[in-house]
């Protein structure tokens, strides 16, 4: 059996594997987070796109509601800081920039109405490397915005998954 035949067989096996088998190995469908709360309020200083991604993550696939007033919520998600950055990663032989590293860093905390920490002050940091060409600057700008959008969505899901894990297992609360 050639290496290509082995690869095809493995891909066919993976493609036909039942979802329950994938879930048992730790795989999670993107976009759905099981939150053990009824109402969540988002406070602090999230950017409008991050707030929208968090609200979408909360409302997707669950009965959890998003409250405007923190007094109406049983969990308060406080986004204290969100920083987007871009740094030069590499130069080409002409001394021109050839790659960037995009970063998003979010500091947050989640607590209940009584003030008890579900997730103490925590930080999530995401990076993506991106090639750059001076000949396609406009296309690169569009690609950068697409990367940042996907990174923000991933960030929102990571925050919600961390809250879910900490709420279900109190030993996980010390990140």
Secondary structure, DSSP 8 states (H G I E B T S, - for coil): --HHHHHHHHHHHHHHS-HHHHHHTT---TT----S-SEEEEEE---HHHHHHHHHHHHTTS--EEESSGGG-SEEEEEEEEEEEEEEEEE-TTS-EEEEEEEEEEEEEEE-TT--EEEEEEEEEEEEEEE--GGGHHHHHHHHHHHHHHHHHHHHHHHHHHHHHHHH-GGGG--
